Every structure is written in structure tokens, then in C-alpha cells.
């Protein structure tokens, strides 16, 4: 290895997006990934010995990937909508993908009138316009706060940006379950009260994703998305090396050097796909503080879907997001307890079945036998809770399953498949596991706290949100402004920042 125009540290999906754009522009690009495979958290793996099932082990849905990135890079990825938006067994609240009579009837049965449903429809109708206006700016240089506000309805801006999300939910909706279903989009990977603007920022990203905020299922699993990104990067000429651990990054604004496995590689530019706090260490600087990762991920493989006491078809209940103990009050209580260092007395979580939308991740014979995957994503379980508490992860898994069982005719454990060694097909990952396995500091899936997707002061206007204190070193991963989630936005914007400087040299 000699000198390159660009060296990309880390091989996550954002890094591959950046590498593809830059290589297609004719630059010499080297990607260095520590693990034996690319993709970071966006991978598919065989989690259970002897079972032909490739699960999206970490990240699992796509809502933020812009159509423009897919078109620009010629990605052959398929993203399918789910048959339902959500189901909440506590209250028997069904929200269809395109809300119709069944959704209206469900709201009426829960609340006793049509008023809450009308408020729901109005709120999400307003958010659609908000999303369509702001989403395109994610792939442009940062606009000012004032400019972003001018693009949308002032009342919606006030509720989503200026005032705590919880205040707006309490004003708009009367029912605690309805408030919680809306509020959960502000708590994905974010340990915050709904009265903290950190929840607003998380909510904003999830509702404006690709102009709609709809959660889509990657056909073939998340690994299929990564495989496509690796293909287009390599075909464009990028060199992608796995098993290459970077130990030093030096950049002076003009030239740069990256050291890995005892070898030094020169470059004009360096892009960092690792967390900003990890980049600190590679630059020989003190590691900055990082917001706690706060999710517990559980992957299961079932021989059959369980039946619900409510009588709802499980193929509908699990097709979208199943909200488990996620009322507004339960979410706030779980946050307060976990922020005080206590394990929540009630554990909010959401579940979903990938194979109801895309059975291709299972071997055909398993599909014929009616097997399905089931994913659980627990909220408000910060990394600090697991430190010094051996066995807590398994304890929490048992509590999640017991909470689900309250709504089932049969216990979920009776539906679990077994692997080749006779063990139940169930695995769990805490924030500390994500740190150990993927190098995510404190298990934070966003590499740190999310920032607003617009400039917060005038000095940032016109920048890409990927810059560092050195002119030829950029952040291209989830830690970039607008980089969180499986979006490729951080990679796109870092590539654009490099190409701007490249063309002006």
C-alpha cells in the first residue's frame, strides 16, 4: 500500500457510501476495516448454529436512506413497506400502514370517541409536510436555523423543535397509550425524557427520513444493503481491506498519514467512519464524553407465531411495530428510574417480525414449516445499568418475554425454535456488548448524541456537518451531523466536502 487520495477509517455503511462516491469521481480510495467484514452494525449473520437463518443482528430497519443516494450509486437494494404501522396490545390499538376504517375503529374502542383519531390524523398529516420540506436539506450544505424554520409550518416547528416533545404530546393527545406510541420515535437509541430536547432531535430524524419517515424492511436483511454498498465501492475502484486495525491518524490540513497493523499509509484526505470519541484516541487526544447507549436488542427464531388473547391475527400484530409497555407514563417512569441507576420496574420495548415482510432470510424449508424471526428492541436500558451486574441481561430478557406473555394465549418460549445443539434460538445484546463487538463507545448506536440537522450558529452555515478542526480530516459516520441511523447521509456529505476541496485545489 502506498499513498492514496483518500483513506477511510472504518468500513461501516456510511464509510462505504463515501468510498463509492469518491471512487466514482476518480479519486484513489482505501477503506480500512478492523473487523473481518464490512458493514459495522448493518450486517446479516447466522446467529444460531446449524440453522439456515441470516438475521439482521444489530440494526434491522431502514427509514432514513434517501432515494437519491440509492439512485446516485446504482444500488440494487429492495426496501419493502410493512403490512401494518403498529399494534399496541395494551389497549388493542391497531394502526394500519394507510390508516383506514380498522384504525379508526381501534382508536374509538380505546378512547370512546373519534376525537383522538382525528387529532392523530391531523398531527401526522402536518408531519408529512414537515418531512417533505426538510428531508432534501439533509444532502445539502447546512442551512441556517432560520432558513429551516421558513420551510415548514411554524406551529409544527414549535412543537417539534422549540418546545419539548412531551409538552406537545400532552397538548395534542388525551390518551396515555396514544401519547406513548407517538413518543417512541423520539427515544430510539436515546436515553432521555420526552421533556428533554434530545428526544425532539431523535424524533425529528425519524419522521423526516427520506421525506416520509416510513420504516422499511431491507429484502435479504441488512447485510444485503451493506453487500450492495461494498459492491459499488469496489467496482468504482475503491480498495476495501478488512482485518486492518487503524492505530493512528495524523492530519495537518495538507497531508495525512494513517497507521494500521504496523504500516503507514499516506493520503491527501482522511475520512473517519468510527465514532468521534474513537477518532480522538487515534489522534492521540483525550477521549470525549459519550452519551450512553440505552437499548437491549433480542433476536429470536420461532417455529410459529404465538396467538394473541385479543384475537388479532399475529401476522398483522407483528408485521409492524408492536409496542410493549410503551405508554407515555411507562416511558417516562422507565427513564426516571434508569437515569437514577435503577433497573426500570416496567420495561418498554418494541417488537417486529422481519420474515412476515421478507422471508428470504430463512431457508425455503423453514419458510414452508412456518418459521419466523422476531426482534425485540428494549428502551431505557443504559450501559451503566449493566456494569457490575452479571446476569442482568438474561434477567431482562426473561422479563421482556413475561411481559409479552401477558397478551398471548401461549407463552412465547413455547414457540422458540432450537439450534443444532438443542438450545433455544434466542440471543441478546446490551450496550456493553455493542461496545465490545462493534467498537461503539458505550454502545451508542448514533456514535453520540444526535444534533439538529441544521446549523445552530452562523459559522456552520454552508458547511457539510462533517468537518473537524483540521481541513483534510472529516467525519463520515453516524457521528457526523445528520449521520445517525442507516442513511448513508454522513458518507454522502463527507464525500461532497472532499470533492469541493478537491476541485478547488
C-alpha positions as CSV (number, residue, x, y, z in Angstrom):
1,X,0.0,0.0,0.0
2,X,1.3,3.4,-0.9
3,X,-0.3,6.8,-1.0
4,X,-4.0,7.4,-1.7
5,X,-6.1,10.4,-2.3
6,X,-8.5,9.4,0.5
7,X,-8.2,6.9,3.3
8,X,-11.4,5.9,5.0
9,X,-11.1,4.6,8.6
10,X,-13.8,2.0,9.3
11,X,-15.9,0.1,6.9
12,X,-19.5,0.7,8.1
13,X,-22.3,1.5,5.6
14,X,-21.5,5.3,5.7
15,X,-17.9,4.7,5.0
16,X,-18.8,2.6,2.0
17,X,-21.1,5.3,0.7
18,X,-18.3,7.8,0.9
19,X,-15.9,5.5,-0.7
20,X,-18.3,4.8,-3.6
21,X,-18.9,8.4,-4.3
22,X,-15.3,9.4,-4.2
23,X,-14.0,6.4,-6.3
24,X,-16.7,7.1,-8.9
25,X,-15.3,10.7,-9.0
26,X,-11.9,9.2,-9.9
27,X,-10.1,9.5,-6.6
28,X,-7.9,6.8,-5.2
29,X,-9.7,5.4,-2.1
30,X,-8.6,2.9,0.6
31,X,-11.1,1.7,3.2
32,X,-9.6,0.1,6.3
33,X,-11.9,-2.0,8.5
34,X,-10.9,-3.6,11.8
35,X,-13.4,-6.5,11.7
36,X,-13.2,-9.4,9.3
37,X,-16.2,-8.0,7.3
38,X,-17.6,-4.6,6.3
39,X,-20.9,-3.1,7.4
40,X,-20.4,-2.3,11.1
41,X,-23.8,-2.7,12.7
42,X,-25.6,-3.1,9.3
43,X,-24.9,-6.8,8.8
44,X,-26.7,-10.1,8.5
45,X,-25.3,-13.2,10.3
46,X,-26.2,-16.8,11.1
47,X,-26.8,-16.3,14.8
48,X,-27.8,-19.9,15.7
49,X,-25.6,-22.9,14.9
50,X,-27.0,-25.3,12.3
51,X,-29.9,-23.1,11.4
52,X,-30.1,-21.5,8.0
53,X,-31.3,-18.1,9.0
54,X,-29.4,-14.9,8.4
55,X,-30.6,-12.3,10.9
56,X,-30.1,-8.5,10.9
57,X,-28.2,-8.9,14.1
58,X,-27.8,-5.3,15.1
59,X,-29.6,-2.6,13.0
60,X,-32.7,-4.0,11.4
61,X,-34.9,-1.5,9.6
62,X,-34.3,1.4,7.1
63,X,-36.2,4.7,7.3
64,X,-33.5,7.3,6.6
65,X,-31.7,6.1,3.4
66,X,-32.5,8.7,0.7
67,X,-33.7,7.6,-2.7
68,X,-31.2,10.0,-4.2
69,X,-28.2,8.0,-2.7
70,X,-29.7,4.8,-4.0
71,X,-30.1,6.3,-7.5
72,X,-26.7,8.1,-7.5
73,X,-24.8,4.9,-6.7
74,X,-27.0,2.5,-8.7
75,X,-27.7,0.4,-5.6
76,X,-29.7,-2.8,-6.3
77,X,-31.5,-2.8,-3.0
78,X,-35.1,-3.6,-2.3
79,X,-36.9,-2.0,0.6
80,X,-40.4,-3.2,1.3
81,X,-43.2,-1.5,3.3
82,X,-44.7,-3.4,6.2
83,X,-48.3,-4.5,6.2
84,X,-49.1,-2.5,9.3
85,X,-47.6,0.5,11.1
86,X,-48.1,-0.6,14.7
87,X,-50.0,-2.6,17.2
88,X,-50.3,-2.0,20.9
89,X,-51.7,-5.0,22.8
90,X,-52.4,-2.9,25.9
91,X,-55.4,-1.2,24.5
92,X,-55.7,-3.3,21.4
93,X,-54.7,-0.3,19.2
94,X,-54.0,-1.1,15.6
95,X,-52.6,1.5,13.2
96,X,-52.7,0.4,9.6
97,X,-50.0,1.4,7.1
98,X,-52.5,3.5,5.3
99,X,-54.9,4.2,8.2
100,X,-58.5,3.4,7.3
101,X,-61.7,2.1,9.0
102,X,-59.9,-0.5,11.1
103,X,-57.6,2.1,12.6
104,X,-60.5,4.5,13.2
105,X,-62.4,1.7,14.9
106,X,-59.4,0.8,17.0
107,X,-59.0,4.3,18.3
108,X,-62.7,4.5,19.0
109,X,-62.6,1.3,21.0
110,X,-59.7,2.5,23.0
111,X,-60.7,6.1,23.7
112,X,-64.5,6.1,23.4
113,X,-64.8,8.6,20.6
114,X,-63.3,9.6,17.2
115,X,-61.6,12.7,18.6
116,X,-58.3,11.1,19.3
117,X,-58.1,9.6,15.9
118,X,-58.9,12.9,14.3
119,X,-56.1,14.5,16.3
120,X,-53.7,11.7,15.2
121,X,-54.6,12.1,11.6
122,X,-54.1,15.8,11.7
123,X,-50.8,15.5,13.5
124,X,-49.3,13.0,11.1
125,X,-50.7,15.0,8.1
126,X,-48.8,18.0,9.4
127,X,-45.6,16.0,9.9
128,X,-45.8,14.8,6.3
129,X,-45.5,18.3,5.0
130,X,-42.7,19.0,7.5
131,X,-40.8,15.9,6.3
132,X,-41.1,16.7,2.6
133,X,-39.8,20.2,3.2
134,X,-36.8,19.3,5.4
135,X,-35.7,16.0,4.1
136,X,-33.9,17.3,0.9
137,X,-31.7,19.6,3.0
138,X,-30.0,16.6,4.6
139,X,-28.0,16.1,1.4
140,X,-27.1,19.8,1.1
141,X,-24.7,22.1,3.0
142,X,-26.2,23.0,6.3
143,X,-29.0,25.6,6.2
144,X,-29.4,28.1,9.0
145,X,-32.0,27.5,11.7
146,X,-34.0,30.4,10.3
147,X,-33.9,29.0,6.8
148,X,-35.1,25.6,8.0
149,X,-37.9,27.2,10.0
150,X,-39.0,29.2,7.0
151,X,-39.6,25.9,5.0
152,X,-42.3,24.5,7.4
153,X,-45.4,25.3,9.3
154,X,-44.5,27.5,12.3
155,X,-46.8,25.6,14.6
156,X,-45.3,22.2,13.8
157,X,-41.8,23.7,14.1
158,X,-42.6,24.9,17.5
159,X,-43.8,21.5,18.7
160,X,-41.0,19.5,17.1
161,X,-38.0,21.8,17.5
162,X,-38.6,24.7,20.0
163,X,-40.6,23.0,22.8
164,X,-40.1,19.6,24.5
165,X,-41.9,16.9,22.5
166,X,-43.6,15.8,25.7
167,X,-45.4,19.2,26.0
168,X,-46.8,18.9,22.5
169,X,-47.9,15.3,23.1
170,X,-49.7,16.3,26.3
171,X,-51.5,19.1,24.5
172,X,-52.4,17.2,21.4
173,X,-53.5,13.8,22.7
174,X,-55.6,12.8,25.7
175,X,-54.8,9.1,25.9
176,X,-51.7,7.8,27.6
177,X,-51.2,4.9,25.2
178,X,-51.6,7.1,22.1
179,X,-49.1,9.6,23.5
180,X,-46.6,6.8,24.1
181,X,-47.0,5.3,20.6
182,X,-46.2,8.7,19.1
183,X,-43.4,9.5,21.6
184,X,-41.3,6.3,21.0
185,X,-39.8,7.7,17.8
186,X,-38.1,10.2,20.0
187,X,-36.4,7.5,22.1
188,X,-34.8,5.1,19.7
189,X,-31.2,4.8,20.9
190,X,-31.8,8.0,23.0
191,X,-31.8,7.9,26.8
192,X,-33.9,11.0,27.5
193,X,-37.2,12.1,29.0
194,X,-39.8,13.2,26.4
195,X,-39.4,16.6,28.1
196,X,-35.8,16.8,27.0
197,X,-35.0,18.3,23.6
198,X,-32.7,15.3,22.9
199,X,-36.0,13.3,22.3
200,X,-37.1,16.1,19.9
201,X,-33.9,15.6,17.8
202,X,-34.3,11.8,17.7
203,X,-38.0,12.3,16.7
204,X,-37.1,14.8,14.0
205,X,-34.7,12.4,12.3
206,X,-37.2,9.5,12.4
207,X,-40.1,11.5,11.0
208,X,-38.2,13.2,8.1
209,X,-36.3,10.1,6.9
210,X,-36.4,10.1,3.1
211,X,-39.3,12.5,3.2
212,X,-41.7,10.1,4.9
213,X,-40.1,8.5,7.9
214,X,-41.6,5.2,7.0
215,X,-39.7,2.2,8.4
216,X,-38.9,-0.2,5.5
217,X,-37.7,-3.8,5.5
218,X,-34.4,-4.5,3.6
219,X,-35.0,-7.5,1.5
220,X,-32.3,-10.1,2.3
221,X,-31.6,-8.4,5.6
222,X,-29.4,-5.5,6.5
223,X,-26.4,-7.4,5.1
224,X,-27.9,-7.1,1.6
225,X,-27.7,-3.3,1.9
226,X,-24.0,-3.5,3.0
227,X,-23.2,-6.0,0.3
228,X,-24.5,-3.7,-2.4
229,X,-22.6,-0.7,-1.0
230,X,-19.4,-2.8,-0.9
231,X,-20.0,-3.9,-4.5
232,X,-20.5,-0.4,-5.9
233,X,-17.5,0.9,-4.0
234,X,-15.2,-1.8,-5.2
235,X,-16.5,-1.7,-8.8
236,X,-15.8,2.1,-8.8
237,X,-12.2,1.3,-7.9
238,X,-12.1,1.7,-4.1
239,X,-9.8,-0.7,-2.3
240,X,-11.5,-2.3,0.7
241,X,-9.4,-4.1,3.3
242,X,-10.8,-6.0,6.2
243,X,-8.9,-7.2,9.3
244,X,-7.0,-3.9,9.2
245,X,-6.9,-2.2,12.6
246,X,-6.1,1.5,12.4
247,X,-4.0,2.6,15.4
248,X,-3.0,6.2,14.5
249,X,-4.4,9.1,12.4
250,X,-2.3,12.2,11.7
251,X,-3.5,15.1,9.6
252,X,-2.1,18.6,9.3
253,X,-4.6,20.2,6.9
254,X,-2.5,19.4,3.8
255,X,-1.3,15.8,4.1
256,X,-2.3,12.9,6.3
257,X,-1.0,9.6,7.5
258,X,-2.8,6.6,8.8
259,X,-1.1,3.7,10.5
260,X,-2.6,0.2,10.6
261,X,-1.0,-3.1,11.6
262,X,2.4,-1.5,11.8
263,X,2.2,0.1,8.3
264,X,1.8,3.7,7.4
265,X,-0.3,4.9,4.5
266,X,-0.2,8.5,3.2
267,X,-3.3,10.4,1.9
268,X,-4.5,13.8,0.9
269,X,-7.7,13.4,3.0
270,X,-8.8,11.1,5.8
271,X,-12.5,10.2,6.5
272,X,-13.4,8.8,9.8
273,X,-16.2,6.3,9.9
274,X,-15.6,5.5,13.6
275,X,-17.1,7.3,16.4
276,X,-15.7,10.8,17.1
277,X,-14.5,9.7,20.5
278,X,-12.6,6.8,18.9
279,X,-11.1,9.2,16.5
280,X,-9.9,11.3,19.5
281,X,-7.9,8.3,20.7
282,X,-6.4,7.6,17.2
283,X,-5.3,11.2,17.1
284,X,-3.6,10.9,20.5
285,X,-6.2,13.2,22.2
286,X,-8.3,12.7,25.3
287,X,-11.5,10.7,24.6
288,X,-14.5,13.0,24.7
289,X,-17.5,12.0,26.9
290,X,-20.2,10.0,25.0
291,X,-23.9,9.7,25.6
292,X,-24.9,6.3,26.9
293,X,-26.3,3.7,24.6
294,X,-29.6,2.6,26.1
295,X,-31.1,-0.3,24.1
296,X,-31.3,-4.1,24.6
297,X,-31.6,-6.0,21.4
298,X,-33.1,-9.5,21.4
299,X,-33.2,-11.8,18.3
300,X,-35.4,-14.8,18.2
301,X,-36.3,-17.5,15.8
302,X,-39.8,-19.1,16.2
303,X,-41.3,-22.3,14.9
304,X,-44.6,-20.5,14.8
305,X,-46.0,-17.1,15.7
306,X,-47.9,-17.0,19.0
307,X,-51.6,-16.3,19.3
308,X,-53.0,-13.2,21.0
309,X,-55.7,-13.1,23.6
310,X,-57.3,-10.2,21.8
311,X,-57.8,-12.4,18.8
312,X,-55.8,-10.3,16.4
313,X,-54.1,-12.2,13.7
314,X,-50.4,-12.4,14.8
315,X,-49.3,-11.9,11.1
316,X,-50.8,-8.4,11.5
317,X,-49.8,-7.7,15.1
318,X,-46.1,-8.5,14.4
319,X,-45.9,-7.1,10.9
320,X,-45.3,-3.6,12.0
321,X,-44.0,-2.3,15.4
322,X,-45.6,-4.0,18.4
323,X,-45.4,-1.6,21.3
324,X,-44.9,-3.4,24.6
325,X,-45.4,-1.3,27.8
326,X,-44.8,1.9,25.9
327,X,-47.5,4.2,27.2
328,X,-46.4,7.7,27.8
329,X,-46.4,7.2,31.6
330,X,-44.4,4.0,31.4
331,X,-41.8,5.6,29.1
332,X,-41.3,8.5,31.5
333,X,-41.2,6.3,34.6
334,X,-38.6,3.9,32.9
335,X,-36.5,6.9,32.0
336,X,-36.5,8.4,35.5
337,X,-35.7,5.0,37.2
338,X,-32.9,4.1,34.8
339,X,-31.4,7.7,34.9
340,X,-31.3,7.2,38.7
341,X,-29.3,3.9,38.2
342,X,-32.2,1.6,38.9
343,X,-33.5,-1.1,36.6
344,X,-36.9,0.0,35.3
345,X,-39.9,-1.5,37.1
346,X,-41.6,-1.8,33.8
347,X,-39.5,-2.3,30.7
348,X,-40.7,-0.5,27.5
349,X,-39.9,-2.3,24.3
350,X,-41.0,-2.8,20.7
351,X,-41.0,-5.9,18.5
352,X,-41.3,-6.7,14.9
353,X,-41.1,-9.8,12.6
354,X,-38.9,-9.4,9.6
355,X,-40.0,-12.6,7.8
356,X,-43.6,-11.5,7.6
357,X,-42.4,-9.0,5.0
358,X,-39.3,-10.7,3.7
359,X,-39.0,-14.5,4.2
360,X,-35.9,-14.7,2.1
361,X,-33.5,-14.5,5.1
362,X,-34.7,-18.1,6.0
363,X,-34.0,-21.3,4.2
364,X,-37.0,-22.3,2.0
365,X,-37.7,-25.4,4.1
366,X,-38.0,-23.2,7.2
367,X,-40.4,-20.9,5.5
368,X,-42.5,-23.9,4.4
369,X,-42.7,-25.0,8.0
370,X,-44.0,-21.6,9.2
371,X,-40.8,-20.4,11.0
372,X,-40.4,-16.7,11.6
373,X,-37.9,-14.3,13.1
374,X,-38.8,-12.0,16.0
375,X,-36.9,-8.9,17.1
376,X,-37.2,-7.0,20.3
377,X,-35.7,-3.6,20.9
378,X,-35.8,-2.5,24.6
379,X,-35.7,1.2,25.6
380,X,-34.1,2.9,28.6
381,X,-31.6,0.3,29.5
382,X,-28.4,2.4,29.5
383,X,-24.9,0.9,29.5
384,X,-24.2,1.9,33.1
385,X,-27.0,-0.5,34.3
386,X,-25.1,-3.5,33.1
387,X,-21.8,-2.6,34.7
388,X,-21.0,-4.9,37.6
389,X,-24.4,-6.7,37.2
390,X,-23.6,-10.1,35.8
391,X,-26.7,-11.8,34.6
392,X,-28.8,-8.6,34.3
393,X,-29.0,-9.0,30.5
394,X,-30.6,-12.5,30.8
395,X,-32.8,-11.3,33.7
396,X,-34.2,-8.5,31.5
397,X,-34.8,-10.9,28.6
398,X,-36.9,-13.1,30.9
399,X,-38.9,-10.0,32.0
400,X,-39.5,-8.9,28.4
401,X,-40.8,-12.4,27.5
402,X,-43.0,-12.5,30.5
403,X,-44.5,-9.0,29.6
404,X,-45.3,-10.3,26.1
405,X,-46.8,-13.4,27.6
406,X,-49.5,-11.3,29.3
407,X,-51.0,-10.7,25.9
408,X,-50.6,-14.2,24.5
409,X,-52.6,-17.4,24.6
410,X,-49.4,-19.4,24.8
411,X,-46.0,-18.5,26.2
412,X,-43.6,-17.2,23.7
413,X,-40.9,-19.6,24.9
414,X,-43.1,-22.5,23.7
415,X,-42.7,-21.1,20.2
416,X,-38.9,-20.8,20.1
417,X,-37.0,-22.9,17.7
418,X,-33.9,-24.8,18.8
419,X,-30.4,-24.8,17.3
420,X,-28.3,-27.8,16.3
421,X,-27.2,-28.1,19.9
422,X,-30.7,-28.1,21.3
423,X,-30.6,-24.6,22.7
424,X,-33.4,-22.1,22.2
425,X,-32.8,-19.7,19.2
426,X,-32.6,-16.5,21.3
427,X,-29.7,-14.1,21.7
428,X,-29.5,-10.7,23.3
429,X,-27.1,-7.7,23.0
430,X,-26.7,-5.0,25.6
431,X,-24.9,-1.6,25.0
432,X,-21.8,-3.1,26.5
433,X,-22.0,-6.0,24.0
434,X,-22.2,-3.5,21.2
435,X,-19.1,-1.7,22.6
436,X,-17.2,-5.0,22.8
437,X,-18.3,-6.4,19.4
438,X,-18.5,-3.4,17.2
439,X,-16.4,-0.7,19.0
440,X,-19.4,1.5,19.6
441,X,-18.4,3.7,22.6
442,X,-20.9,3.0,25.5
443,X,-22.9,1.1,22.9
444,X,-24.3,4.3,21.4
445,X,-25.8,3.4,18.0
446,X,-25.5,7.0,16.9
447,X,-21.8,7.3,18.0
448,X,-23.0,10.0,20.4
449,X,-25.9,12.4,20.9
450,X,-27.8,13.5,17.8
451,X,-27.5,17.1,16.7
452,X,-30.1,19.2,14.9
453,X,-30.0,18.7,11.1
454,X,-29.4,22.4,10.5
455,X,-26.8,25.0,11.6
456,X,-27.0,26.1,15.1
457,X,-24.9,29.2,14.6
458,X,-24.0,31.2,11.5
459,X,-20.4,29.9,11.4
460,X,-21.8,26.5,10.4
461,X,-24.0,27.7,7.5
462,X,-22.7,26.3,4.2
463,X,-20.6,23.6,5.8
464,X,-21.5,19.9,5.5
465,X,-21.6,19.0,9.2
466,X,-18.6,16.6,8.8
467,X,-15.7,19.0,9.3
468,X,-13.1,18.7,12.1
469,X,-10.5,21.2,13.4
470,X,-8.2,20.1,10.5
471,X,-9.0,20.9,6.9
472,X,-8.3,17.5,5.5
473,X,-9.9,15.3,8.2
474,X,-13.7,14.6,8.1
475,X,-16.2,12.6,10.0
476,X,-18.3,10.3,7.7
477,X,-20.1,8.0,10.1
478,X,-23.1,8.2,12.4
479,X,-21.2,10.9,14.5
480,X,-21.5,13.4,11.6
481,X,-24.3,15.9,11.9
482,X,-27.2,14.3,10.1
483,X,-25.3,10.9,10.1
484,X,-27.4,8.8,12.6
485,X,-29.3,5.7,11.5
486,X,-28.8,3.6,8.4
487,X,-28.9,6.5,6.0
488,X,-25.6,6.9,4.2
489,X,-26.1,10.7,4.7
490,X,-22.9,11.1,6.7
491,X,-21.0,9.3,4.0
492,X,-22.5,11.3,1.2
493,X,-21.9,14.6,2.9
494,X,-18.3,13.8,3.7
495,X,-17.7,12.8,0.1
496,X,-19.2,16.1,-1.1
497,X,-16.9,18.0,1.4
498,X,-13.8,16.3,0.0
499,X,-14.9,16.9,-3.7
500,X,-15.4,20.6,-3.0
501,X,-11.9,20.9,-1.8
502,X,-10.5,18.6,-4.5
503,X,-12.0,20.7,-7.2
504,X,-10.6,23.9,-5.7
505,X,-7.1,22.7,-5.2
